[in-house]
Amino acid sequence: MTEHRDILLPPELVEAARRVIEANRAEGRKIAVAESCTGGLVAAALTEIPGSSDVLGCGFVTYSNEAKISLLGVSVEMIETFGAVSIAVAWAMARGALEKSGADTAVAITGVAGPGGGSEKKPVGTVVFGRARKGADPEDIAADKRHFGDLGRGGVRLQAALCALELLMPGATLAEEP
């Protein structure tokens, strides 16, 4: 017999998602996410909350460069020049998610969860976030790079998802924003 479960994900992730849904619902705002290294974890956390569909418009899991290009409109040249884990690509992913979804706010996550794939410049645990808002100046880049360290694949993905949820809160700011 299968046991009854109300939530599948870690409680701290679900609670952060609940705050995002409630705060954005209170302001009548729609949100979208574009995820790479988190592989849909942020969208999964948001959909753990009953009634989240009135806030979460859609989520894009763009794990491959090809998906970033075809689904979000990230340019090949940008990926070749800066790499998939970069401020430029995270920003382009967020802009693409905003444009494709019609949301009020979109957050993008791209990074190196590990255990492999890291480099000297982008070690395991490096995650870049981008956020785009409807009506904001498209030239104002809202992005930030975080170094979570080698917490293990699950640990990096959890910290990245928690950070992305914080960035979906109305009024949240990024280090690169004025």
C-alpha positions as CSV (number, residue, x, y, z in Angstrom):
1,M,0.0,0.0,0.0
2,T,1.3,3.4,-0.9
3,E,1.4,5.9,1.9
4,H,-0.4,9.3,1.6
5,R,1.9,12.3,1.3
6,D,0.9,15.9,1.1
7,I,4.4,17.2,0.2
8,L,7.3,15.5,-1.6
9,L,10.1,18.1,-1.2
10,P,12.1,19.4,1.8
11,P,9.9,21.4,4.2
12,E,12.2,24.5,4.0
13,L,11.8,24.6,0.2
14,V,8.0,24.2,0.4
15,E,7.7,26.9,3.0
16,A,9.8,29.3,0.9
17,A,7.5,28.4,-2.1
18,R,4.4,29.1,0.1
19,R,5.7,32.6,0.9
20,V,6.3,33.3,-2.8
21,I,2.9,32.2,-3.8
22,E,1.1,34.1,-1.0
23,A,3.1,37.3,-1.5
24,N,2.7,37.4,-5.3
25,R,-1.0,36.4,-5.0
26,A,-1.6,39.3,-2.6
27,E,-0.1,41.7,-5.3
28,G,-1.9,40.0,-8.2
29,R,1.4,39.1,-9.9
30,K,2.2,36.2,-12.2
31,I,5.7,34.6,-12.1
32,A,7.7,32.3,-14.3
33,V,11.0,30.4,-13.9
34,A,13.7,29.2,-16.3
35,E,15.8,26.5,-14.7
36,S,18.9,24.7,-15.8
37,C,20.9,23.2,-12.9
38,T,17.8,22.9,-10.7
39,G,16.0,20.9,-13.3
40,G,12.5,22.0,-12.4
41,L,13.0,22.0,-8.7
42,V,11.8,25.6,-8.2
43,A,8.6,24.9,-10.3
44,A,8.1,21.7,-8.4
45,A,8.3,23.5,-5.1
46,L,5.9,26.2,-6.2
47,T,3.4,23.6,-7.4
48,E,3.4,21.9,-4.0
49,I,1.3,24.8,-2.9
50,P,-2.5,24.3,-3.6
51,G,-3.8,27.0,-5.9
52,S,-0.4,28.0,-7.1
53,S,-1.7,28.1,-10.7
54,D,-3.1,31.5,-10.1
55,V,0.5,32.8,-9.6
56,L,2.8,30.4,-11.5
57,G,2.2,30.8,-15.2
58,C,4.9,28.4,-16.4
59,G,8.3,27.0,-15.9
60,F,11.0,26.2,-18.5
61,V,13.5,23.4,-17.8
62,T,16.3,24.3,-20.2
63,Y,19.0,22.0,-19.1
64,S,20.8,21.8,-22.4
65,N,22.3,24.8,-24.4
66,E,20.0,23.8,-27.3
67,A,16.9,24.2,-25.0
68,K,18.2,27.6,-23.8
69,I,18.5,28.7,-27.4
70,S,15.2,27.2,-28.8
71,L,12.9,27.8,-25.9
72,L,14.2,31.0,-24.4
73,G,15.9,32.7,-27.3
74,V,19.4,32.8,-25.8
75,S,21.8,33.3,-28.6
76,V,24.4,30.8,-29.6
77,E,27.0,33.6,-29.7
78,M,26.2,34.5,-26.1
79,I,26.7,30.9,-24.9
80,E,29.9,30.5,-26.9
81,T,31.3,33.8,-25.7
82,F,30.4,33.7,-22.0
83,G,29.4,30.1,-21.3
84,A,26.1,28.7,-20.1
85,V,27.0,29.6,-16.5
86,S,27.3,33.3,-16.8
87,I,25.6,36.6,-15.9
88,A,24.8,37.2,-19.6
89,V,23.1,33.8,-20.1
90,A,21.1,33.9,-16.8
91,W,19.9,37.4,-17.8
92,A,18.9,36.2,-21.3
93,M,17.1,33.2,-19.9
94,A,15.1,35.4,-17.5
95,R,14.2,37.8,-20.3
96,G,13.2,35.0,-22.5
97,A,11.0,33.4,-19.8
98,L,9.4,36.8,-19.2
99,E,8.7,37.3,-22.9
100,K,7.4,33.8,-23.6
101,S,5.3,33.5,-20.5
102,G,3.7,37.0,-20.2
103,A,4.5,36.9,-16.4
104,D,5.2,40.0,-14.3
105,T,8.5,38.5,-13.0
106,A,10.8,35.7,-14.2
107,V,13.8,34.2,-12.5
108,A,16.4,32.1,-14.2
109,I,19.0,29.7,-12.7
110,T,22.0,28.3,-14.4
111,G,25.0,26.7,-12.6
112,V,27.3,23.8,-11.9
113,A,25.7,21.4,-9.4
114,G,28.4,18.8,-9.6
115,P,29.9,16.4,-8.9
116,G,31.7,17.1,-12.2
117,G,31.6,19.9,-14.7
118,G,33.4,22.5,-12.6
119,S,36.4,24.5,-13.6
120,E,38.9,26.9,-12.0
121,K,36.8,29.9,-13.0
122,K,33.4,28.2,-12.4
123,P,33.9,25.5,-9.7
124,V,31.2,23.1,-8.5
125,G,28.7,25.1,-6.5
126,T,28.8,28.2,-8.8
127,V,25.2,29.3,-9.6
128,V,24.1,32.4,-11.5
129,F,20.6,33.9,-11.2
130,G,18.9,36.4,-13.4
131,R,15.6,38.2,-12.9
132,A,13.5,40.1,-15.4
133,R,10.4,42.2,-14.6
134,K,7.7,43.4,-16.8
135,G,8.1,47.1,-17.6
136,A,11.7,47.3,-16.4
137,D,14.4,48.8,-18.7
138,P,15.8,45.8,-20.6
139,E,19.2,47.4,-20.5
140,D,19.2,47.2,-16.7
141,I,20.8,43.8,-16.0
142,A,19.5,42.1,-12.9
143,A,21.8,39.1,-12.2
144,D,24.0,37.7,-9.6
145,K,26.6,34.9,-9.2
146,R,26.7,32.9,-6.0
147,H,29.3,30.4,-4.9
148,F,27.6,27.8,-2.6
149,G,30.7,25.5,-2.5
150,D,30.7,21.8,-3.1
151,L,27.7,20.9,-1.0
152,G,27.0,17.8,-3.1
153,R,24.7,17.9,-6.1
154,G,21.5,17.9,-4.0
155,G,22.9,20.5,-1.6
156,V,23.8,22.9,-4.4
157,R,20.5,22.4,-6.1
158,L,18.6,23.0,-2.9
159,Q,20.5,26.2,-2.1
160,A,20.0,27.4,-5.7
161,A,16.2,26.7,-5.5
162,L,15.9,28.5,-2.1
163,C,17.8,31.6,-3.5
164,A,15.6,31.6,-6.7
165,L,12.5,31.6,-4.5
166,E,13.7,34.5,-2.5
167,L,14.3,36.4,-5.8
168,L,10.6,35.8,-6.8
169,M,9.4,37.7,-3.7
170,P,8.0,41.1,-4.5
171,G,10.6,43.8,-3.7
172,A,13.6,41.4,-3.6
173,T,16.8,42.8,-5.0
174,L,19.9,41.3,-6.5
175,A,23.5,42.4,-5.8
176,E,23.9,43.7,-9.4
177,E,20.8,45.9,-9.2
178,P,21.1,49.7,-8.5
